[in-house]
Amino acid sequence: MAGRWHDPQPVVRLIVTAAAMVGAMTGWAEAAEDRRGAALLTLASDFLSTGEALPALRARQASVDETFAKAGSYPFRIAGLADTGSAATLATDRASVSPDTLTLVPAAGIALTLEAVARRFGKAARAPALPGTGHRYRFVLDEDRSVVVDLSGSADSTGARVTKLVAIRER
Amino acid sequence: MIRNDLPLAAPRLAPPNGGGRTRATEGEGDGYGFLDTLRVAVATVGRKGGDIPTTRATIRDVTSLSDLAERYGTTTGQLILLNKGNPSIFDLRAGDTIRVPLNRQVVTVQEGDTLRSLSRTYGIPRDQIVEANGLAGGRLPPPGSQIALVPAASYGLGTKAAASAYVADVKALEHQWNALDPSERLQKLEDAINERLAARGVPPVNLVVSGSGGGGVYDFGTHTIEVSSAVLSKDGVTSEELLDVADTVYHEGRHAEQWFDMARIHIAAGRPAADLGMPRGVIRAAREAGGIDLDTARGRFANAMYESVYGAGAAHRNATLGALNDGTTVTDAEYAAYRRLPEEADAWRVGGMILNLWYG
């Protein structure tokens, strides 16, 4: 039996090569996820800075539904980045006290974590949950700007990812 | 996990064994079939039985008392209590008229519940719970039984006047529907809820749509109510579809009213407004409105919700809502726990008024 494997080097080389390829692919996938997560955070960050949502969305080839434009609601999706459910809500009524918001629902496969959001926006505090969003955290940037994220599980649990991110900008 | 045909963001979560509708969740099936089979005409009468606001229902088909209780979001015990002067209550026939509660809210009695604990949790006087449910000997029924929790006094969106006026506005919208574009329909709904909120000093909420097709959530962080775009975008809306949206908006509008009261309580106690996570305009309005006297029945009721969200009940509340969203199947117990949260019990009770008034 041993004779059949008297020269293991080619097999070892093959295994090492395959492992390297899998590792590279995994790393590539993770890097792509990171890039997409980072892109979402950049969208949120830019909105918080400028108060403009639509130009940035269009620059990313977002498909924007303008059915409710007169009411200030713009549902949108960006293929591979933000799922249906994402929306920009902008002021149309001066009497309204609701802030402008940009809501981002990460596309499937984007494992955006609370830690990644925290690296961009600072320290989060647990916020009261809503039905449908059991784990909610809030980042306060200043008195006019904040970010709320909903997580798929407890922040302490492995694999908890952001299911929704809302950038909030007071008028 | 939560049924995948339900909007994950919907706060008025359907029961785990429900038919996917968020209304009439005490019932079964499609949530509207009862309107065909029961065929009960409802007429509001502005009467009270005990301290329970009621409306009048005319029986068109023979049905059981328990079916009626289920359809009106109450208990057989409360139906009997509200109709104690009506000898036909145990032998209902087509054409009979009975009194049903205007509110729709029952919660399931759990192991360890006492009248005292329920009174404290919900801010409802013990005597009120006894009277509203006709509890013999002043004792709670056994665990698993249902009881109705109704505050001693109605206020805001919980009043019959507010709910009736709102229903009238939405019915007017029904007639104009096809002449309006989706944005205008949304605006009309927004106006309808905001007129009732304004009467209590609550700043106007913003109704927004998401692209997910789901909807029905009040987000206190933005003071917005998210509604489904599907019905609003559709011409030729049915009465049932509009009722569903109207009920949703009213339920969520009640949450807006609750959070405004929570802000008033929080700020009056000298706690940092920033802890609330609410928009500046809401905080300002709450500050101007001043505190709520916590020594009144009304104050105790509002404070029970504040304690649930921002006080001693916060950890329990987060755990309860976390269990609904942990990726596993929602159990009956988890759903019942959600419905027992004070602010949800109240919103279901008040939002349910729209259903009980709609066909009047």
Interface residues (C-beta under 8 A of the other chain):
Chain A: D65 T67 F68 A69 K70 A71 G72 S73 P75 F76 R77 D83 T84 G85 S86 A87 T89 D93 A95 S96 V97 S98 P99 T101 T103 V105 R126 A127 P128 A129 L130 P131 G132 T133 G134 H135 R138 V140 E143 D144 S146 V148 S152 G153 S154 T163 K164 V166 I168 E170
Chain B: I2 P7 L8 A9 A10 P11 R12 L13 D181 P182 S183 E184 L186 Q187 E190 P203 P204 V205 N206 L207 V208 V209 S210 G211 S212 G213 G214 V217 D219 F220 G221 T222 H223 T224 S229 L232 S233 A274 G277 P279 R280 G281 V282 R284 A285 V309 Y310 A314 R317 N318 L321 G322 A323 L324 N325 D326 G327 Y338 E344
